[in-house]
Amino acid sequence: MKPDYWATAIADLVSADTVLAGLVAAYPGGALRSLGDPFATLARSIVGQQISVKASDAVWGRLCQRVDRVTPGGVLALSAADLAACGLSRRKVEYLVDLAGNFAARRIDPDAWQSLEDEAIIAQLTAVRGIGRWTAEMFLIFHLLRPDVLPVDDIGLQKAVALHYRQGLRPLRADLVALGEGWRPWRSVATWYLWRSLDPVPVEY
């Protein structure tokens, strides 16, 4: 199901931004949706750090072939060599194992985050090894379906903004922040449509 704010967000963005109006028309249907699995969402975000969506999908697919379902126990049952064979760097192997250990020991409790503001959740997540702000933002967008997250360090968002707003020039962080001000309070939705302009298959984590 679409988030209950989706139609309102689209209407507001279409009226506020001609580029997004064109993207909404070009890519009808689809929306953010939570897969309902906080561990898999965070794990897939770690897998996707600083690589393309296509490369991330390939690594994730190989990981899923190793385990029936990506769970803390499933990850911990694999050796470092098994994880590396999926295409994960040594650092990402360490991060994924540490994340699984935190979930297995119940040091992470996503259920408690529903009542917290975005920045409070980001602060808790980034205290875990291997989870930086980008990964925390992906969790907010794709698991908690928070509507107003702007992942300024995301490569895909930077490329899309360069393509649609800056004649191919990569934007500075300040440029992205300033552009995003016009999308409030629906910056997650604007980002989702910009991602789709690079890959018409909706991004999911």
N, C-alpha and C positions, 0 to 999 in steps of 0.2 A: 504494500500500500504506500501511496505517496504521503510524505509528511503533511499534516493538516494545514501548514502554512504555504504549501507550494503554489497554489493558484494565486494567492494574494501576492506572493513574492514575484512571480512572473509578471503579473499586471503592473506592479510598481516598477520593476526593472525595465520593462518594455517602454513605459512612459518616460523613464528617466535617461535612457541610454540607447542611442540608435544602433550601435554595434550589437548590443545584447538583443535588441528587438529583432535584428536580422538573424541572429543565432537561434533564438527561440522559434522563429518561423522555419528555419532550415532544419532544425532537429526536434520535431514535435514528438510528444510521447516520452516516457521514461522520466525518472526522477531519482533523487537520492533514496536509498533504502538500506536499512540496517540488516545485516545478516544475523544479528542476534547473538554473536559469539565474540565476546570481548577479547579472549586470548587470540583467536585466529585473526581478528582485526588488527591487533597490535603486532602480531607476528608478521602479517603480510605487509604492514607498514615498514617494519624493519627490513624485510626482504627488498622492498622497493626504494629504499633510501638511495638517492643520488644516481639512479639508473632510469632508463626509459620505461614506459608502461609495457612495451613489448618484451623487453628483457626481464622485467619483473614477473610478467605472466609466465614466461618460460621457466624461470627458477621456481616459482610457486607451483607450477604444474609438476615439475620433477619432485618437489618435496611431497606433494600430495600422492604421487605414485609410490613413495617410500612408506607412507602411513595412510591408513584408510581415512583418518580424520586428523587434522592438525590440532592436537591437544597438548597440554603440558606433559602428560605422561608419554604420549607418542614421540614428542621431541626428545625427551630425556632418555628414551629407550634407544635412540640412535647415537652412534659414535660421531666424533668430530669429523672423521673421514667420510662417513655416510652423508653428513650435512654438507660438507665441502663438495662432494660429488654432485650435489644438486645445483651447484653453481654459486654457492655462498662463499664470500670471502672469509678469511680467518676471523676478522673482527666481527662480521655478522654472525658467524657460528657462535662466538662467545656471547654476543648480545642475545641471540635466540635462546641459548641454553640458560642464561641468567634470567631472562623473562619467564621461561618455563619453571625455573626453580622458585621464583617469586610467587607465581600462581599456585604451584603445588604446595607451597608452605603457607598460602593464604595471606601473604603480606600485601597483596593487591586485592582490593574488594571494589570492583566497579559499581556494584549496586549502591554503594554509599555516595556515588558521584552525582546522582540524579538531581540532588538539591543544591549542588555547588555551582558557582559561576565558572565560566570558561577558564579564566586565569588561575583559579584555585585548582582546577583539575590538571591544567598544564603543569603547575608547580609540583603536584604530587607525582605525575607521570615522569617528569624529567628528573626526578630524584632516583629513578631506576636506571641502572647502567644500560647504555645503548639507546635510551629513549630521549631524543632531543625534542626541541620545540616542534619541528616539522612532523615527527611521528605523533606527538601528542595532538597536534592539529588535525591530522588525518583521523585519529580516533574520535575527536569531537565531531568531525564532519560525517564520517561513515558509520560510526557506531551509535553515538548519542544524537546524531542528526541535528546538531546545533546549527542554527540558521545563519549566523553572522561571524563566520571564521574566515580570515584572509591569510592564507599561507604564503607569505611574501617570499619565502625561500624555495618555493616549489618550482622546479625547472619547467614543468609543463605550463604553469600559469605564466611564468616569465616569457616563454616562447609565444604563447597565445596573445599576450598583451603586446609583445613586439610586432606580431603579425597584423593585429587588428587595429592597434592604436598608434604605433610608432614607426611605421614604414620599415619594419624589419629590425629596428634598433632595440637591443636588449634594455629594458627599463632598469633604472636604479631602484633601490628599496624605497626611497622617498617618493619616486614616481608611482610605484604600486600603491603605497599607502594613500597618496593623494587621490589616485583614481578610485580606490576602494571606498573613499568617503562618500562618493556619489551613489554607491550601491547599498549603503546601510539602510535597514538592518538585515539585508539579505546577501551578504558577501559570499557565503557558502554557495548559494544558488548561482550567483554570477560566475563564481569560479568553476562550478560544475559545467556550465554551458561553455565556458572558454576551453575547458579540458575536452569537451565533446567536439569542438571545432578542430582539434588536432587528431582525435580518434573518435569516429562516430559511434563506436561501441561504448556504452556508458561505463565509466570507471566504477568499480566496486572493490571494497575491502572487507 
